Amino acid sequence: MISAVGKDFHPPLYYIILKAVLDFFNFLSIPVNKIILAKLVSIIPLILLLVVSFTKIRENFGWLCAGIFSLCIIGMPQILRYGIEIRMYTWALLFLTIVFIYAYQIMRESNLKNWTILTIFSLLTIYTRYIVAVPVILIYLGLMLYLILKNKEELKKWIISVITVIILFLPWLPTFIYQLKYSSLSTSWVAHITLDNIQWFFWFILSANTNPSIDGILLFSALISVLTIFLIQKKEPADYFAVSGILILVFTVCFAVVFAYLTNPMFITRDMVPLLGCFWLGFSILVSKNYSKKQIFIPILIVLLVVSFVNIDFMITNEEHNQKNNVKIEGIIQQIEPNDVIIYTHSHCYVVYSGFNNSYNDSYLAGYNNYLILSKNHINLIPNALSENKTVWIFYTENGTVELKDLENISLENGYDLKKVAIFTKSLTDDQFPTTIYRISPT
């Protein structure tokens, strides 16, 4: 499993957790739906984060802050959506939020327990998602600055913690370097950063459907309100800590966007999910401190409740949409014979849809068993496959390696019928990769 993970651009921890849970149920011979079980594995971190909210966050910032943060974890855009997806994002969210909280714990009490927890969860965070190493570094830098100004004697503990994290990451470093070397292949489907799509990152945080919306504007207004009050009122240490949680997301996104723009496009909107714990904790602290200002607190609370309702409703609708899509896709896949040829015009198409097909029989156009990422260099091989009585199925996207007119021309020139079978959008928010399935067979 580790060698398989090493071929993709991800660290191994999430896959170890997921496999351990699946193997546990398999060992006990407990019959379960593996898809549902895998989704539950993604929900567990959110449940644990609620436990953290009503323990450590309540202890540090009070019941009101814990309640607001819990509402944000359940109801703010994207978090619950990725809580039911079979991905590592909610685990990284949990680990990074704990790192952030224990940085504050160390500011209050620099003892061995707090430093140990900070070190362990920093390492867990990095082993879950590489991009989250950036906010971990920012947290450590902020903690170092605090210790220099307030408690220089404790800097040695900071140094030991940093060295420990580095040493314990070294065993994976060769794999990481290998992944980084070939990252352009594993992330070739990621859209390039442009001035047009950079707005995606803004609306991803604020809007359920990741597009400009009234609920997103209301949520942004609430955020601006509490930040404005922070600027004009007398500051306390907790206020600076709260704003740092918001800035962690801002600085990480800025760094990742610039890095992706200058190198390979490796940063996508959902990479912000792990940062949302720090972001909404900072927001919750600032809101709770304005409880006495009812003209501010009550409208913000109403906004949070409205946004939560909109987001949860959208998440349910999106999941129903995906389930219907899955049933429809599985119905089409059942029509594909073992010797048929399956062609994708984009690597993202392959990533999304190839998992539905469990057939691994070789065919004439063998790219990955019977899969092929189509390009103009080998589009003329389609007639050869059809001459062997093999039906060709094409998963087509507009931003892929060939244009639709190329497929139409090759079909007409050789007397074949290009038939549209179905159109799919992966989800209501992932509309930059709509996929049309075509079937080519002799007329």
Number of C-alpha atoms within 10 A of each C-alpha: 9 12 9 8 16 17 15 19 22 21 22 21 20 23 17 15 14 20 13 12 16 16 12 12 14 13 9 8 9 9 8 11 8 13 11 12 16 18 17 16 24 23 20 15 20 21 16 12 23 19 14 19 24 18 14 16 24 16 13 16 16 17 16 18 26 26 18 20 29 24 18 24 23 19 24 28 29 24 27 21 21 19 23 19 19 19 17 25 24 31 28 30 25 26 24 30 27 23 27 25 21 23 22 19 18 18 16 11 13 18 13 11 13 19 20 14 15 26 21 16 22 29 22 21 28 23 19 26 22 15 21 24 18 18 27 23 15 16 21 21 13 15 19 18 14 14 18 13 9 11 13 12 9 15 16 10 15 18 12 13 18 16 13 14 18 13 10 12 16 11 10 13 13 12 20 21 11 14 20 15 11 14 18 16 14 18 17 15 19 15 15 17 19 10 6 7 11 14 14 15 18 18 20 21 23 25 25 27 22 21 16 16 14 12 20 23 14 19 21 17 14 21 19 12 16 22 18 11 14 20 10 8 8 8 10 9 9 16 18 13 21 22 20 20 25 21 17 23 21 16 15 20 23 12 13 18 21 13 15 16 15 10 11 17 21 23 21 18 16 15 19 23 23 26 27 27 29 28 24 23 28 24 24 24 25 24 28 22 18 16 14 10 11 10 10 16 19 15 13 20 16 11 19 21 16 16 24 21 14 18 25 20 13 17 23 13 14 18 16 13 15 17 13 12 17 16 11 14 18 14 11 15 17 10 9 17 12 15 18 23 28 26 26 26 24 24 20 19 21 18 12 11 17 17 9 13 15 9 17 12 15 16 18 17 22 15 15 13 15 19 22 19 22 22 16 13 8 10 13 15 13 21 21 12 17 19 11 10 13 21 20 21 23 25 26 25 23 15 14 20 15 19 15 12 9 12 19 15 13 18 21 12 9 14 13 18 16 21 15 13 13 14 16 17 16 19 18 15 13 11 11 12 20 17 22 16 19 20 19 22 19 15 10
